[in-house]
């Protein structure tokens, strides 16, 4: 019998007390919700006298998986009392419900059951992450489109840089297409780094989505970091507005809610047309603000005399700017 450490995660399927030798046995099946493509591991646990019995290899007899127990002679210096476990590998099973029996000469010492679902062949899940550019201050939403035959969902769990969302479904191959309304889960805030979200259905990964969590920003660096743009909101007291970079040419600032853009900024290289860079600012707020744009590659910038332009939005009105010749 192969004795293992007790470090796996599995759900107990059943508990049946043993015979007169006070041997309590339990059966676990891993994975907990297998599909027809998953190899199985059957784990048998005991509480006492673990070295007095051995096991044969699992046998599949119809819809019953049988592991026969046979007696072993007690070692001269036994050291096998206490918690023990033995594990047995089993090839993938067809779809259906199976009983698992530990058999001792016709007496069932422990029993359980496991349901094997059809594999997700042909099913392509859909998974999205919101916000698209999260920071380490944001809660993150995972949206997964699920087939209507889903029986069970599990909250996402985080393992290193992987965020796994698991679903269990029956008869996926016969399911209609996924409904429009997705299942939504929240995780985070997460530390700065790159993550991959996985959509796992019946043990198979059907969709992935990678994203990067960045530190909160209070300025935009655009056009390969040539231009630095910061925004102060409020008057007379001011506070730096948080910034979200959308591309190398654009981004936006928010004041109270990251999902609510207050001022957008776009800078384009228009030198081929009129020899200047073009600055476009759109205000969607009546809160006063001052936007400062600095050209870090302008003449004299190395001596602290960078070309700088401010754009001021007065309180109580909405004001946009189109500047085609300041830089």
N, C-alpha and C positions, 0 to 999 in steps of 0.2 A: 504494500500500500504506500502511496506517495504522500508524505505528510507535508503540508504547506503552511506558510504563515497566514494570518487571518486578515489580510489587508485589502481584499477585493470589495467592490460595491455590488450587491445583488439583493433581490427581494426574496424572502423566504416564501416558498410555495406551500409547505405543509410541515407538520410536526407530528410524528407518531412515536410514542415511547417504545423502547425495545423490550426484549424479553427479560428473564430473571437476572441477567448480568448487569442490569441497571444502565444499559447503553442507550442514551438519548440521541437519536439521529434526526437530521434535518436535510432537506434537499433544496438546492438552488440551481437555477438555470441561467446562464449568461450567454447572450444578452437577454434582458428581461422580456423584450418584445421582439423576437427574431422574425426575419422574413425567410423566404425560400432560398435566398442566396447566402444566409449567414451560417457559418459553422458554429456549433454549439459547444459549450463547456458545462458539464454537469458536475456540481460540487456537492459532496456529502460531508456533513459535519457531525462530530460526536463529542460528547462531554466527558466520558470515562472509558477506561480500558481500550484505548484506541488501537493498541497493537495486538489485540486478541482476535482480529478478524481481517480477512482480505477480501478483495472484490475482483470479479471478472470484468471483462470489457462490456460496455453497453451493447445490448441487442435490441433491435427494433422488430417487434412482433405485432404487425397491424398498426394500431394506434397506441401501442404501449411500448415504452422504452424500459427494458428490464436490466437491472444490474444485480447479478447474483452475489450473495455474500457467502463466504466459506470460512470455517474456523482455522485459526493458526495456533500452533503451539506457543505457549507463553515463553518469551525469551528468559534465559537464565537470570539476567539482571534487567528486568523491564524498566524502561524509562519513558513510557508512552501514555501515562495517565494525564488527565486534564483535557484541555481543548485540543482537538485535532481536526484535520480535514484531508480529504482526498479528492482529486480532480480528474475528470475523464473527458477526452475530446470526442465529439460526435460530428459526423458529416451533416451538411444541411438536410433538413427534412422537407417533405412536401407540405403544401398548405393544409391546415387542419388543426384539430385539437388532439394533444397527446398526453397520456398519463405517464408519469415516471415512477417506477416501483423499485425499491430496494428489497430484494427477495431473499429470504433465509429458509431454504428447503420448503417453499410453498407458503411461508408466512411473510406477510408484507411488514417490514420494520419501519419504513418511511415511504411516503407517497406524496406526489405533487402532480401538477399539470402545467402545460405550456401551450399557448396558441401560436401557431406559425401562420403568418399572413403572406399573401402573395407579394413578390418583390415589386418595386416601383418601376418596372420596365416600361419605358415610353413616356413616363410622367416627368415633365419638366416644371419644377417649382419656380415661383417668382419671389424675389426677396429684394427689399429696398431699405435704405438707411436714411434717416432724417434726424437732424439737419445734414445736408450733404457735406459740409465742411465743419464738423463739430470742434469745439474746444474742450479743454479739461474742466470747464464749468458747466457743460451742457448735459442734460439728460438726453439719451439717444433712443429713438424709436426704431424698432425692427418691424417691418410689415411683410408678412408672408401670405401669399395666396394659397389657400388650402382646398383640397378636394372635399366635396360634401360627405364623403364616407369616412372622414376622420373620426376615430373613436376616442382619442385621448391626446391631450397636448401637455407639454411640460414647460415650465418657465425656463428661459434661457439660462445656461450656466457658462461661466467664463473659465477657460483653462489656458493660462498664458495669454497668447495673442489671438486665441480662438474664442468665438462666442457661438455656442451651439444651441439651436432651437430644434427640439425634437417633437415629432408627431407620429402617431400610430393610426393606421387606417386599415380597413378590411376591403378586399376586392378592389384595389386601386385600378387594376386594368379595366374594370367595368364601370368606373366612376365617370360621371359627366365631367366636362371641363371645370376648372376651379371657378368659384363664384367671384364676382367683382369685389365684394367686401372682403378685405384681408383680415387676418388675425394680427393684432398689434401688441407688441411687448416693449417694455422699457428697460434699459440698462444704464449704468453709469450714475454720475459722471465717471469717466475713465481717465487714467493717467495719460500723459502725452505718449504717443506711439502709433504704430500701424497695426490694424486689427483686420481679421477676416471673420465675417459672420457666415455661419453654415446653416442651411435648411436641411434637416435630416428627417426623412420620411421612411418609416419601417426599417431603420438602420442604414439606409442608403442616402448619400448626400445628393440632393437634386438641384441645389442652387447655392452659390456663394456670392458674397459681396465684400470687397475690401474697402477700407476707408482709413483715413489718418486723423488722429486727434492731435490738435496743435494747442500751444499755449495761448491764452487770451491775448488779443492784439489791440493796441490803442492807436495804431497808425497803419497806413497802407504804403507799401513799397512797390511801385509800378514801373513798367518798361525796364525790366532787368535791374531793378533797384536804383534806377537813375533818379526817380522822383520819390520823395518822401512826403506824405500828406497826413496831417493830423487835424482833428476837429475838436473844438471846445464848445460845449453847449451851455446855455443859460447865461444870464446877465442880471446884476453885476457879478455875482459869484459864478464861477465856471467849473466844469468838470470835464475830463477827457472822455469823449465818446468811444465806445468799443467799435472795432472795425472788423469787417469780414471781407477777405480777398476772394473775388470770384474768378479772376483770370489775371494775366500779366498786365492787362490794360484797364481793369475795372474792379470796383468793390463798392461796399456800402458801409454806412455807420448806423448804429442803433443806440437808443438812449435807455429804454426801460425794458425791452423785450427783444431777444435776439432774432425772433421771427418777424419783427416789425421794423423794416428799413425806414429810416428817417431822412437820410441824405445819401444820394448815390454820386459816385465820381468815376469818370472815364477820362483817360489821357491817351491820345493817339499821336503817332509820329507823322505829322503833316509836312515835314521838311521837303518832300519831293514836290509839294504843291506850292507852298509859300515860304519855305525856309524856317518854319516854326513848328513847335509842338502845340497840340490843341487840347484844351481843358474844357470838359463839359461837366457841370454840376447840376443835379436836379434835387430840389428841396420838396419834401413831402411832410413838412411840419410847420407849425406856427411858433415853435420854440426858437428863441434867438440862438444863433450859432456863428462861429468864426472858423472857417476852413483855411488852413495854411498849407501851401504847396511849395516845396523847395526842390530846385534842380541841383543835385549833388555833383553834377559834372559841369556846371557852368563855370565861366572864367572867374578866377579869384576865389573859388570855393575852398581851395586848399589853404587859403589864408583867412578863412572864416567869413568871406564875403560872397556867400552863395546867392544866386538869383532866387528870390522868394516873392510870392504873391498871396495876398489874403482875400478871401471872398466872405462877406458878412451877410448873414440873413437876419433881418430885424425881427423882433418878436411881433406876433400878431398878424403876420402876412407871409405868404409863400413866395419865394424868390429863387429863380434859376439863373445860371451863368453859362455863357458860351464865350470862351476866350481863345481866339485863334492866333494871337501874336505876342503874348507876354513872355513866352519862353522860346 
